[in-house]
Amino acid sequence: MEHPVQADVVVGVPDSGIDAAIGFARQSGIPYGIGLIKNRYIGRTFISPGQKSREDKVRIKLNPVRETVEGKRVVLIDDSIVRGTTSARIVQLLRDAGAKEIHLRISAPPFMNPCYYGTDIDSRDHLIACHHSIDEIAKIVGADSLGYLSVENVSKLTDDPNCRSYCTACFSGEYPTELPQRPNKNRFEQKLSERRGQE
C-alpha cells in the first residue's frame, strides 16, 4: 500500500472514490465510514464552466456526515485532482464538520498532460500538478498530507492478465496514438464558416 498514515476512519468521495476507499481501509486496517453524502442531481464539478460555477456545485453536491468525521483523523480518498477546486472544497467541508486531520489519498497519479481520449483535459494550463509540488498542492487544498498512486502501480489495479495495457498518457506523457494537431476542444463549437479559415 502506498502512502500509509495513522488515522481513525477512511472516507471515500462519492462516487468516484468509494471503491478505492474500501480497498485502502481493507489494506490499512483503518475502519471505512460514510463521511460524505452525494446529491445525485449534480454532475461532474471539475468540467463546469468557470471557477464560481465549480465552487457552487461542490457546495450543493456533497454533504458531510458529522458523526463519522468529528474529532477524527480522516483519510479522504478520491479518484483524481485536476484543478484542485473540488478537493479544496471537500477538505473544507470535512474541517467544518469537525475533522481533526485530513490525509488526502488519490487513486491515480498526478495529471500532468492533456487527455485526448475522453477526459475533459485539453491543456496543461489548469492542471494543478503541472505548477505545484505535492506538498504545495496539499497546502493549497488544505490537507494535512497528500499521496498519489504512482504511475508504476497503475498496472497493478487489476489481477486480470488481459487488462494490463492501461493508458497512462495523462500521467506519463507517453501517448499510444499520434497527437491531434489542433487540440483545442472548443474548435467544434465554431460555425463551419469560421473553422474553414483555420483548418
PLY file of the C-alpha trace (Angstrom):
ply
format ascii 1.0
element vertex 199
property float x
property float y
property float z
element edge 198
property int vertex1
property int vertex2
end_header
0.00 0.00 0.00
1.32 3.43 -0.95
1.32 6.37 1.50
0.21 4.72 4.76
-0.93 7.04 7.55
-2.18 6.84 11.13
-5.89 7.66 11.12
-9.27 6.79 12.62
-11.53 6.49 9.58
-11.32 6.17 5.78
-13.85 8.19 3.80
-14.42 7.97 0.04
-15.64 10.85 -2.10
-18.88 9.62 -3.71
-18.96 8.01 -6.12
-15.51 8.08 -7.70
-13.54 7.46 -4.51
-15.68 4.78 -2.83
-14.06 1.63 -4.27
-10.53 2.89 -3.61
-11.53 3.94 -0.09
-12.87 0.48 0.69
-9.63 -1.01 -0.64
-7.50 1.40 1.38
-9.48 0.57 4.52
-9.02 -3.17 3.97
-5.30 -2.87 3.34
-4.63 -0.43 6.19
-6.97 -1.88 8.80
-8.47 1.58 9.34
-12.29 1.41 9.50
-14.26 2.62 6.48
-17.03 5.15 7.14
-19.59 7.06 5.12
-18.42 10.61 5.66
-19.97 12.31 2.65
-23.47 12.07 1.14
-23.87 12.95 -2.54
-26.66 14.94 -4.18
-27.21 12.84 -7.31
-28.65 15.72 -9.34
-25.29 17.48 -9.73
-22.85 16.29 -12.42
-19.04 16.34 -12.59
-17.90 19.59 -10.99
-14.40 19.84 -12.49
-15.83 20.29 -16.02
-18.26 23.05 -15.07
-17.54 26.35 -16.85
-15.90 28.87 -14.56
-14.45 28.75 -11.06
-17.54 30.17 -9.34
-19.78 27.59 -11.00
-17.48 24.75 -9.89
-17.42 26.01 -6.29
-21.19 26.47 -6.16
-21.81 22.96 -7.46
-19.44 21.38 -4.95
-21.29 23.18 -2.14
-24.60 21.55 -3.04
-23.22 18.26 -4.37
-21.75 16.88 -1.13
-22.81 16.98 2.49
-20.53 15.82 5.32
-21.67 13.28 7.90
-20.54 14.89 11.17
-20.99 11.71 13.22
-18.40 9.96 11.04
-15.67 12.61 10.99
-15.99 14.85 14.03
-12.84 14.72 16.17
-11.31 12.09 13.86
-8.17 11.75 11.80
-9.66 11.17 8.36
-8.13 9.53 5.29
-10.05 11.09 2.40
-9.90 9.09 -0.84
-10.74 10.50 -4.28
-10.02 9.40 -7.83
-8.10 12.47 -9.03
-7.14 16.10 -8.57
-7.44 18.20 -11.71
-7.55 21.90 -10.78
-7.75 21.43 -7.02
-11.02 23.36 -6.68
-13.16 20.37 -5.79
-10.58 18.85 -3.44
-10.17 22.11 -1.52
-13.90 22.46 -1.04
-14.33 18.84 0.12
-11.47 19.17 2.60
-13.08 22.34 3.95
-16.46 20.60 4.27
-14.86 17.92 6.44
-12.96 20.52 8.50
-16.24 22.37 9.09
-17.78 19.07 10.23
-15.08 18.73 12.88
-12.42 16.52 11.28
-9.21 16.80 13.32
-6.84 15.82 10.48
-7.42 15.17 6.79
-4.99 13.00 4.84
-5.88 13.08 1.15
-5.07 9.99 -0.92
-5.65 9.91 -4.68
-6.22 6.62 -6.52
-4.49 7.91 -9.66
-1.13 9.56 -10.37
-0.97 13.36 -10.80
-2.50 14.67 -14.04
0.48 16.14 -15.89
-0.67 16.11 -19.53
-3.78 16.71 -21.65
-6.09 13.78 -22.35
-7.39 13.32 -25.90
-9.34 10.13 -25.24
-12.39 11.19 -23.29
-11.38 13.12 -20.17
-12.08 16.84 -20.46
-8.45 17.98 -20.13
-7.12 19.70 -23.23
-4.25 21.74 -21.79
-1.61 21.72 -19.05
-2.59 25.30 -18.14
-5.17 24.38 -15.49
-3.60 21.17 -14.16
-2.51 21.92 -10.59
0.17 19.21 -10.61
1.93 20.91 -13.53
2.57 24.02 -11.49
2.96 22.84 -7.89
4.75 20.15 -5.88
2.79 17.57 -3.90
3.48 19.44 -0.66
2.31 22.70 -2.24
-0.88 21.04 -3.52
-1.58 19.68 -0.02
-1.35 23.22 1.35
-3.47 24.66 -1.46
-6.30 22.17 -0.88
-5.93 22.35 2.91
-4.95 18.73 3.57
-2.54 17.63 6.29
-0.88 15.29 3.82
-1.32 14.18 0.22
-0.38 10.99 -1.59
-0.99 9.87 -5.17
-0.90 6.41 -6.71
2.38 6.03 -8.59
2.41 5.58 -12.37
4.28 2.29 -11.80
1.39 0.90 -9.76
-1.37 1.76 -12.25
-0.76 -1.61 -13.94
-1.48 -3.39 -10.64
-5.07 -2.17 -10.48
-6.39 -5.49 -11.73
-5.36 -9.12 -11.47
-6.74 -9.87 -14.95
-3.74 -10.54 -17.25
-5.82 -9.39 -20.24
-6.21 -5.89 -18.77
-2.58 -4.82 -18.34
-2.50 -2.20 -21.09
-3.76 0.88 -19.30
-3.35 4.24 -20.99
-1.22 6.41 -18.70
-0.68 9.28 -21.15
-2.25 11.97 -18.94
0.12 10.89 -16.16
3.29 9.91 -18.01
3.09 11.83 -21.31
3.51 8.58 -23.28
0.62 8.64 -25.77
-0.49 5.46 -27.59
-1.53 7.38 -30.72
-0.40 10.39 -32.70
-1.43 13.65 -31.03
-4.03 15.92 -32.67
-2.67 18.95 -34.50
-5.40 21.22 -33.14
-6.16 20.01 -29.62
-8.45 22.91 -28.66
-11.67 21.21 -27.51
-13.79 24.25 -28.43
-12.95 24.09 -32.13
-16.11 22.09 -32.85
-18.27 24.77 -31.28
-17.42 27.28 -34.02
-19.52 27.79 -37.12
-18.26 25.91 -40.18
-17.62 29.22 -41.97
-15.35 30.33 -39.10
-13.48 26.99 -38.96
-12.64 26.78 -42.66
-10.05 29.54 -42.49
-8.34 27.89 -39.55
-8.01 24.29 -40.85
0 1
1 2
2 3
3 4
4 5
5 6
6 7
7 8
8 9
9 10
10 11
11 12
12 13
13 14
14 15
15 16
16 17
17 18
18 19
19 20
20 21
21 22
22 23
23 24
24 25
25 26
26 27
27 28
28 29
29 30
30 31
31 32
32 33
33 34
34 35
35 36
36 37
37 38
38 39
39 40
40 41
41 42
42 43
43 44
44 45
45 46
46 47
47 48
48 49
49 50
50 51
51 52
52 53
53 54
54 55
55 56
56 57
57 58
58 59
59 60
60 61
61 62
62 63
63 64
64 65
65 66
66 67
67 68
68 69
69 70
70 71
71 72
72 73
73 74
74 75
75 76
76 77
77 78
78 79
79 80
80 81
81 82
82 83
83 84
84 85
85 86
86 87
87 88
88 89
89 90
90 91
91 92
92 93
93 94
94 95
95 96
96 97
97 98
98 99
99 100
100 101
101 102
102 103
103 104
104 105
105 106
106 107
107 108
108 109
109 110
110 111
111 112
112 113
113 114
114 115
115 116
116 117
117 118
118 119
119 120
120 121
121 122
122 123
123 124
124 125
125 126
126 127
127 128
128 129
129 130
130 131
131 132
132 133
133 134
134 135
135 136
136 137
137 138
138 139
139 140
140 141
141 142
142 143
143 144
144 145
145 146
146 147
147 148
148 149
149 150
150 151
151 152
152 153
153 154
154 155
155 156
156 157
157 158
158 159
159 160
160 161
161 162
162 163
163 164
164 165
165 166
166 167
167 168
168 169
169 170
170 171
171 172
172 173
173 174
174 175
175 176
176 177
177 178
178 179
179 180
180 181
181 182
182 183
183 184
184 185
185 186
186 187
187 188
188 189
189 190
190 191
191 192
192 193
193 194
194 195
195 196
196 197
197 198
